[in-house]
């Protein structure tokens, strides 16, 4: 049971003071302001939720996310993007719910303001009437006290001059005393009437003040209760949104549980396979220029101004047939070993090896042969760095 009440704790000993009433009104205004702030908070939150929801939807629709994935993982990614879109839609729905909450808070706040305005206008009129009557009473009191002093002075004048003045002068003093007594009686009646009227107004004001305090207290209890419930409802909506989002994410997790690495690998192999047979050994050897052996002896070339050295190499590629008698850079002779077709003696140039492919092809007849010669020259350069250069 609540002990502290507005009606018992917002008074003042000064009749014209409104400090208690003003304190209550200030508190009610602060409460109304707090409701307005919460209303604005909900509106701002709604804007944020709506913007976030739209951005999530745009993200799920426009931003690629594993678009080249295959099979089960692709299905999981599709579910993921769809649920992100659903989450965005949920944020937009939450924004609409928050706007409805803000509208309800605004309606409640305006309703309380309208009802309170009637009480405030009534209390303002009573306060104005009370203060006006209080001023009249104070003025009547001042006149009454002045008339009392006038009567006292008249009586003192009569007693002072009783044996010093003439009969006619005494009559004048008695006449003045009688007049002051009459004026004093009128002032006394006016003062009493003012006091009586002020007392009635005071009693009326006290009754209305008590009613106003009770009304304001009831209204404040309603405001606190509504504010608390609105805040409670707000966080319930947020919790519900989290639950719904978790349900959407759970759909993604279920989809990921169905994702199979083995199935995705098998799917890719079956979709993109190119063949199951690798090239044979003879095929590799027929397509590759290979250096099988390098003679252990070398000797300076006879033509020293063109060539730095000569070397006999055992090669296994048929393209070297084209070298026989076609160039002064090599000498083709039968291979000393039965399993290789030819042995080739290359005169390694001292000058730099030409770089243009078309020039070399024209001179040697085959780019494949040129490449083989370059490989041989490179080996010679690595083997005999001081005797030859390219």
C-alpha positions in Angstrom: 0.0 0.0 0.0 1.4 3.4 -1.0 1.8 5.8 1.9 3.1 9.0 0.3 0.4 10.9 -1.5 0.3 14.2 -3.3 -2.6 15.6 -1.2 -0.6 15.3 2.0 2.8 16.6 1.0 2.4 19.6 -1.3 1.2 22.5 0.9 2.6 25.8 2.1 1.9 27.9 5.2 1.7 31.0 2.9 -1.9 31.3 1.7 -0.9 32.8 -1.6 2.0 30.4 -2.3 1.7 27.8 -5.1 5.0 26.1 -4.5 3.4 22.7 -3.9 1.1 22.9 -6.9 4.0 24.2 -9.1 6.2 21.3 -8.0 3.5 18.8 -9.0 2.9 20.5 -12.4 6.7 20.6 -13.0 6.9 16.9 -12.4 4.0 16.2 -14.7 5.6 18.3 -17.4 8.8 16.4 -17.0 6.9 13.1 -17.3 5.2 14.3 -20.5 8.6 15.3 -21.8 10.0 11.9 -21.0 7.1 10.3 -22.9 7.9 12.5 -25.8 11.6 11.5 -25.7 10.7 7.8 -25.7 8.3 8.5 -28.6 11.1 10.2 -30.6 13.4 7.3 -29.6 11.0 4.8 -31.1 10.7 6.9 -34.3 14.5 7.1 -34.7 14.8 3.4 -34.1 12.2 2.7 -36.7 14.1 4.8 -39.2 17.3 2.8 -38.4 15.5 -0.6 -38.6 13.9 0.3 -41.9 17.2 1.5 -43.4 19.1 -1.6 -42.2 16.4 -3.9 -43.5 16.5 -2.3 -47.0 20.3 -2.5 -47.0 20.1 -6.2 -46.1 17.7 -6.8 -48.9 19.8 -5.0 -51.4 22.9 -6.9 -50.1 21.2 -10.2 -50.6 20.0 -9.4 -54.1 22.8 -7.5 -55.6 26.0 -8.7 -53.9 27.5 -11.9 -55.2 28.2 -14.5 -52.6 29.6 -17.8 -53.8 27.8 -17.6 -57.1 30.0 -20.3 -58.8 29.6 -22.8 -56.1 28.0 -26.2 -57.0 25.5 -28.7 -55.7 24.9 -28.8 -51.9 27.0 -25.9 -50.9 25.3 -23.8 -53.6 21.9 -24.7 -52.2 23.1 -23.7 -48.7 24.3 -20.4 -50.0 20.9 -19.9 -51.8 19.1 -20.6 -48.5 21.5 -18.2 -46.7 20.8 -15.3 -49.1 17.1 -15.9 -48.9 17.1 -15.9 -45.2 19.2 -12.7 -45.2 16.5 -11.2 -47.4 13.8 -12.5 -44.9 15.8 -10.9 -42.0 15.8 -7.6 -43.9 12.0 -7.9 -44.3 11.7 -8.6 -40.6 13.6 -5.4 -39.8 11.2 -3.4 -42.0 8.2 -5.0 -40.2 9.8 -4.2 -36.9 10.2 -0.5 -38.0 6.4 -0.4 -38.8 5.7 -1.9 -35.3 7.9 0.7 -33.7 6.0 3.5 -35.5 2.8 2.1 -34.2 4.2 2.0 -30.7 5.3 5.6 -31.0 1.8 6.6 -32.3 0.2 5.0 -29.3 2.6 6.8 -26.9 1.7 10.1 -28.7 -2.0 9.5 -28.3 -1.7 8.6 -24.7 0.5 11.7 -24.0 -2.0 14.0 -25.8 -4.9 12.5 -24.0 -3.3 13.1 -20.6 -2.5 16.6 -21.7 -6.1 17.3 -22.7 -7.5 16.0 -19.4 -4.9 17.8 -17.3 -5.5 21.1 -19.1 -9.1 21.2 -17.7 -7.8 20.8 -14.1 -5.0 23.3 -14.6 -7.4 26.0 -16.0 -9.7 25.5 -13.0 -6.8 25.7 -10.5 -5.5 28.8 -12.2 -8.9 30.5 -11.9 -9.1 29.5 -8.2 -5.6 30.8 -7.5 -6.3 34.0 -9.3 -9.5 34.5 -7.3 -7.9 33.6 -4.0 -5.0 36.0 -4.5 -7.3 38.8 -5.5 -9.5 38.3 -2.4 -6.4 38.1 -0.3 -5.3 41.5 -1.6 -8.8 42.9 -0.9 -8.7 41.5 2.6 -5.3 42.9 3.3 -6.5 46.3 2.0 -9.6 46.2 4.2 -7.4 45.3 7.2 -5.2 48.2 6.5 -8.2 50.6 6.3 -9.6 49.1 9.5 -6.4 49.6 11.4 -6.2 53.1 10.1 -9.7 53.9 11.3 -8.9 52.4 14.7 -6.0 54.8 15.0 -8.2 57.7 13.9 -10.8 56.8 16.6 -8.0 56.5 19.2 -6.7 60.0 18.3 -10.2 61.5 18.4 -10.8 60.0 21.9 -7.4 61.3 23.1 -8.2 64.8 21.7 -11.5 64.9 23.6 -9.9 63.8 26.9 -7.0 66.2 26.5 -9.1 69.3 25.8 -12.0 68.6 28.0 -11.2 71.5 30.4 -9.3 73.7 28.0 -11.7 74.5 25.2 -15.0 76.1 24.9 -18.3 74.3 24.8 -18.5 74.8 21.0 -15.1 73.3 20.5 -15.9 70.4 22.7 -19.0 69.7 20.6 -16.8 69.7 17.5 -14.4 67.2 19.2 -17.3 64.9 20.1 -18.7 65.2 16.6 -15.4 64.1 15.1 -15.1 61.3 17.6 -18.6 60.1 16.6 -17.7 60.2 12.9 -14.5 58.2 13.4 -16.4 55.6 15.4 -19.0 55.3 12.5 -16.2 55.0 9.9 -14.5 52.5 12.1 -17.6 50.4 12.3 -18.0 50.5 8.5 -14.4 49.5 8.1 -14.8 46.7 10.6 -17.8 45.3 8.7 -16.0 45.5 5.4 -13.0 43.9 6.9 -15.0 41.1 8.4 -16.8 40.5 5.1 -13.5 40.3 3.3 -12.1 37.9 5.9 -15.3 35.7 5.6 -15.1 35.8 1.8 -11.4 34.9 1.9 -12.1 32.0 4.2 -14.7 30.6 1.8 -12.3 31.0 -1.1 -9.5 29.3 0.9 -11.8 26.4 1.8 -12.8 26.1 -1.8 -9.2 26.3 -3.0 -8.1 23.6 -0.5 -10.8 21.3 -1.7 -9.9 21.8 -5.3 -6.2 21.5 -4.5 -6.9 18.1 -2.9 -8.9 17.0 -5.9 -6.2 18.3 -8.3 -3.5 16.5 -6.3 -5.5 13.3 -6.4 -6.2 13.7 -10.1 -2.5 14.4 -10.8 -1.4 11.5 -8.7 -3.8 9.2 -10.6 -2.6 10.5 -13.9 1.0 10.1 -12.9 0.4 6.5 -11.9 -1.2 5.9 -15.2 1.7 7.5 -17.0 4.3 5.5 -15.2 2.3 2.3 -15.7 1.8 3.0 -19.4 5.4 4.0 -19.9 6.6 0.9 -18.2 4.3 -1.3 -20.2 5.3 0.4 -23.4 9.0 -0.1 -22.7 8.2 -3.8 -21.8 6.3 -4.2 -25.0 9.1 -2.6 -26.9 11.7 -5.0 -25.7 9.3 -7.9 -26.2 9.1 -6.9 -29.9 12.9 -6.8 -30.0 13.1 -10.2 -28.4 10.5 -11.6 -30.8 12.5 -10.2 -33.7 15.6 -11.9 -32.4 13.7 -15.2 -32.1 12.4 -14.9 -35.6 15.9 -14.1 -36.9 17.3 -17.1 -35.1 14.7 -19.3 -36.7 15.8 -18.0 -40.1 19.4 -18.6 -39.3 18.4 -22.1 -38.1 17.1 -22.8 -41.6 20.6 -21.9 -42.8 22.2 -24.2 -40.3 19.8 -27.1 -41.3 20.8 -26.5 -45.0 24.5 -26.6 -44.0 23.9 -29.9 -42.2 22.8 -31.3 -45.6 25.9 -30.0 -47.3 28.2 -32.9 -48.3 31.8 -32.4 -49.3 31.9 -35.8 -51.0 28.8 -35.1 -53.1 30.1 -31.7 -54.1 33.4 -33.2 -55.2 31.7 -36.0 -57.2 29.3 -33.4 -58.7 32.2 -31.3 -59.9 34.1 -34.3 -61.3 31.1 -35.5 -63.2 30.2 -32.1 -64.5 33.6 -30.9 -65.6 35.7 -34.0 -66.2 37.9 -34.0 -69.3 39.2 -37.6 -69.6 40.5 -40.5 -67.6 43.6 -41.5 -69.8 46.9 -39.8 -69.3 49.6 -39.5 -72.1 51.8 -42.5 -72.6 55.6 -42.6 -72.2 56.5 -42.8 -75.9 54.2 -39.9 -76.6 55.9 -37.7 -74.0 59.4 -38.6 -75.4 58.3 -37.9 -79.0 57.1 -34.4 -78.1 59.9 -33.3 -75.8 63.4 -32.3 -76.8 65.7 -34.0 -74.3 69.4 -34.0 -73.6 70.5 -37.5 -72.7 74.2 -37.2 -72.4 77.0 -34.7 -72.7 80.4 -35.8 -73.9 83.1 -35.3 -71.3 85.6 -33.7 -73.7 85.7 -30.4 -75.4 88.2 -28.5 -77.6 88.6 -25.0 -78.9 87.0 -24.3 -82.2 89.3 -23.8 -85.2 87.6 -20.6 -86.3 88.4 -18.6 -83.2 87.2 -15.3 -84.5 83.6 -16.6 -84.8 83.3 -19.4 -82.3 84.6 -19.9 -78.8 84.4 -23.7 -78.5 82.8 -26.9 -80.0 81.0 -29.6 -78.1 79.6 -33.0 -79.2 76.1 -33.7 -77.8 74.0 -36.8 -78.0 70.4 -35.8 -78.8 67.3 -37.9 -79.5 65.0 -35.6 -81.4 64.4 -36.2 -85.2 64.2 -32.5 -85.9 67.9 -32.4 -85.8 68.0 -34.1 -89.2 67.3 -30.6 -90.6 70.7 -29.4 -89.2 72.8 -31.6 -91.5 74.7 -29.5 -94.0 72.4 -26.5 -93.4 74.5 -24.4 -91.1 78.1 -23.9 -90.0 77.1 -23.9 -86.3 76.9 -27.7 -86.0 78.1 -31.0 -87.4 75.7 -34.0 -87.5 77.2 -37.5 -87.3 75.9 -40.9 -86.5 75.3 -41.5 -82.8 77.9 -43.7 -81.0 75.0 -45.4 -79.1 72.4 -47.6 -80.9 69.5 -46.3 -79.0 70.0 -42.7 -80.1 69.7 -41.6 -83.7 72.3 -38.8 -84.0 75.2 -37.0 -82.3 75.5 -33.3 -82.9 78.6 -31.1 -82.6 77.6 -27.5 -81.9 80.0 -24.6 -82.5 79.1 -22.3 -79.6 79.1 -18.6 -80.8 81.1 -16.1 -79.0 78.6 -13.4 -80.0 75.3 -13.0 -78.4 72.6 -15.4 -79.5 69.9 -13.7 -81.8 66.7 -12.9 -80.0 64.2 -12.6 -82.8 62.1 -15.8 -83.4 61.4 -15.1 -87.0 65.1 -14.6 -87.8 66.1 -17.8 -86.1 63.3 -19.8 -87.7 64.3 -18.6 -91.1 67.9 -19.6 -90.5 67.4 -23.0 -88.8 64.2 -24.0 -90.5 62.4 -25.1 -87.3 61.6 -23.2 -84.1 61.8 -26.5 -82.2 65.4 -26.9 -83.3 66.2 -23.4 -82.3 64.8 -24.0 -78.8 66.9 -27.2 -78.5 70.0 -25.3 -79.6 69.3 -22.6 -77.0 68.9 -25.2 -74.3 72.3 -26.7 -75.3 74.0 -23.3 -75.3 72.6 -22.6 -71.9 74.0 -25.8 -70.6 77.4 -25.1 -72.1 77.4 -21.6 -70.6 76.6 -23.1 -67.2 79.3 -25.8 -67.7 82.0 -23.7 -69.3 81.3 -20.1 -68.2 84.9 -19.0 -69.0 85.1 -20.4 -72.5 81.8 -19.4 -74.2 79.1 -16.8 -74.0 75.7 -16.2 -75.6 
